[in-house]
């Protein structure tokens, strides 16, 4: 156990550009490494990514392990897991933190199973236990009604995924120095059982819901699929994107990439606008990280009001058009240089 040292993050990139979650992970892991007095290291997998490795140093990493290979150009769980397993067995980190994105949620369970260690998924908080130096991994459970803190005292590495946008990204500091270590492995490490047939973008409206600063979410209470037009207009005016409850997705009113909740996406926007959403615990678990929650529902007993910072009890069909119209007026005034 004592031979395992250091805190790792699994950086994410797409088409040679680091994702924002990589800098969020560095900010969170830097605090853990500081409490332990151990180095912070990043793992970067991909193809043609040598130039972006230095950015991880600027944002807080002391060392970057870089694996660059054509078979890593697109995310594939087989070669990605193979590389990570080899790295961990060679370098023996004490803690590994990844983001609870699609790739993180796919990759870390495979790695945990191969290494016979624990994994806590979808954490909202990470800390170090002062007496033991063990990683404290806190996450919502029982539909988001209870916060559980989990430890891995008898196995290493300790592994966790954390919710995107649950931490501010680390700042860029070009005066920081560190080491980029390029790792090379035999061709067998990069083999895969999968064959990539092509890439197809899913239907999306606006920006990625998991990365949005503003999410306007629709529930069954909007009444009919045609009411989504007003939801989309409100999202556009607020500079955000559209979310939805599972019921709205199951009814076929909108596609799955918009679903928020335990069986959908986890979002942490600055503003979450819940329109006609009752507030089932499964849905609340997917949006508890929102900084400000505004809810409109005609049922004063709706559960969504228990988590809302501002609640409006009323008919959405009357409130939404007036709200959209008012925002258009305010936007027009601002465009003309007047104070709203």
PyMOL commands that set and color helices and strands:
alter all, ss='L'
color gray80, all
select helices_A, chain A and resi 20-36+50-58+70-72+77-91+102-115+187-190+209-211+220-222+225-237+246-250+256-258+281-284+303-306+316-335
alter helices_A, ss='H'
color red, helices_A
select strands_A, chain A and resi 7-10+13-14+17-18+40-46+63-68+95-99+119-123+125-128+135-141+146-150+158-162+179-182+214-218+241-244+271-275+292-297+310-313
alter strands_A, ss='S'
color yellow, strands_A
deselect
rebuild
show_as cartoon
